[in-house]
Each structure stands twice: as C-alpha cells, then as structure tokens.
C-alpha cells in the first residue's frame, strides 16, 4: 500500500516538474506550507541573531571613537543585545507566529537606534560628527545586508 502511494506521488511530482510554472498539487499543499513555515521560522531566528551580533559589534567602534562613554556604551548595548537575544529565543520557542518573529527585527532596530542616539548625545568627544556620519553608513549597510 505504501509503495502505491510512493509511485503515485512520484508520478505527480515528475509531472509537476515538467511544467514551466510549478504548482504544488492539492494533496501536498498543507505539508508544503508546514515545511515552508518551519524553514522560514529558522531563517528568522538566524537573521535576528546575526542582527544582534552586528549591533553588538558596534561596541568596539564606540570604545575607540567615543572613549568618554565607551564603558557606558558597553554596558547599555551589551544589556540591550542580551535582552533582545533572550526575547528572540523566547519567540522561537513559545510563539509559532511568523508575523511576530518578522516584526522582531524592525522593533529591535528602533530600540537600538534610540540607544545609539542617547549614547552619542552623552559624549563630549570631538569625533562625534565623524562618528555620526560613519555610523549612519554602517547601520544602513548592516540593515541592507540583513
């Protein structure tokens, strides 16, 4: 009985692959969408973790460009990164909503930007104008890459 289903499924898949526009046969749609959602969910986890790592890496630039607030930046950005990473893992473990997971990255970027402006405003370093311009370019590039 299983072999009959395998033969029938194989023929349906071969027939579908011969077409220029491939549609998922009706009996496979639900399983395909379940598989696609699981893969998309893992992708969102990876993207969010890479984004948090990219944001955390800016601590090194803060340390050298704004030495008067380097340690404060390390504490605040490190805490924020840890918090967002924990929220990311909580969403991955307890929520199965792709929409919620997809909104995590823009929400964390808004918070990261607010922290960044607050930290730059605290600094009395003469390199602040240069750092503002350079950081803007890096933030845009990092977001485009992600």
N, C-alpha and C positions, 0 to 999 in steps of 0.2 A: 504494500500500500504506500509506503514512504517513497519507494522508487518511482511509482507512478506520478506522485506529486513532484518529485525531482525532475523527471522527464518533462512534465507539463510546464513546470516553472522555467526550466532551461529553454524550452522552445519559445515561451513568451518573452523571455529576456533576449534571446537571439533575434526574434522578430522585432522587438523594440529597438535594439541596437542598429538594425539595418536602416531604420528611418533617419532622415536628416534632423528632424525635431523629435527628441525622445521624450515621451511622456511616461510616467510611472503607471503601470497597469493598476486598475482599481483595487484588486485584491492585495497589492503590495503597498498601497499608498500610506496606510496607517503605520505600518512598520517602518517605511522610509522616513516619514515625518518624525517618528520617535527617534530613529537613528540620527537624523539631521539635527534635532533639538539637542540630543546628548553631545554631539560633536560641537555644536555652536556654543553650548554651555561651557565645555572645556576650553574652547577658544577664548571666551570672555574672561575666564579665570586667568589664562596666560596673559592676555592683553592688560588686564588690571594689575597683575603682579609686575609686569615689565614697566608699566607706567609708574607704579610706586617706587620701583628701583631707580628709574630715571629721575624722579623727583628727589629721592634721597641723595642721588649723586651730586646734585647742585650744592650740597652742604660743603663740598670741597671748594667750589668756587666762592661761596660765602666766606669760608675760612680765610682765603687768601686776598679776596678783593675788599672785604669789609671786616678787617681784623678786630675792630672795636665791638662788633656784635657776633663774632664768629662762634663763641661758645653758646650764646643765646640761640643763635640760628640752629646750631647742632641739636640743642635740647628740644626746641619747638618743632623743627622739621622732623627730627627723629621720632618724637612723640606722635606727630600727625601721621607719619608714614606707618608707624606701628598700629595706630588706631584704624587707619584705612585698610591695612592688610588684614587685621582681625575681622573687620566688617566684611571684607571681600570673602574671606574663608567662611564666615557665618552665612552669607548669602549663598555661597556654593553648597554648603552642607544642608541648610534648612529651607531655602527657597528654591523652587524649581521654575521660577519665572524668568524667562529671557529678557523681558522688558525691564524688570528691576535691575538685573545684572548689567544690561546695556546702559542704563542710566547712572550706574555707579561711577564710571569714568568721568563724564562731564561734571557730576556733583563733586567728585574729589578734586578736579581741576579748579573749580570755583573756590573751594576752600584753600587749596594750595596757593592760588593767586592772591587771595586775601592775606594769607600769612606772609607771603613774599613781599607784598606792598607794605605791610605793617613793619616787617624787619628792615626794609630799605629806608623807611621813614624814621626808624630809630637811629640809623647810622649817621655818624658825623664825618665819615671818610670822604676825602676829596675825589675818590674814584666812583662815587655814586652815579654821576651822569653816564660815565662809560659803562658801568655795570648795568644800569637800566637798559641801555641800548643792546648790549651783548646778551643779557638775559632774555630780553624780548625775542631776539632772534633764536636763541636756543630753545625757548619754550615753544615757539611756533614750530620749529623743526622737529622737536620731540613729539609734539602732538600730531604733526603730519605723518611722522614715521609710524606712530602707533595706530 
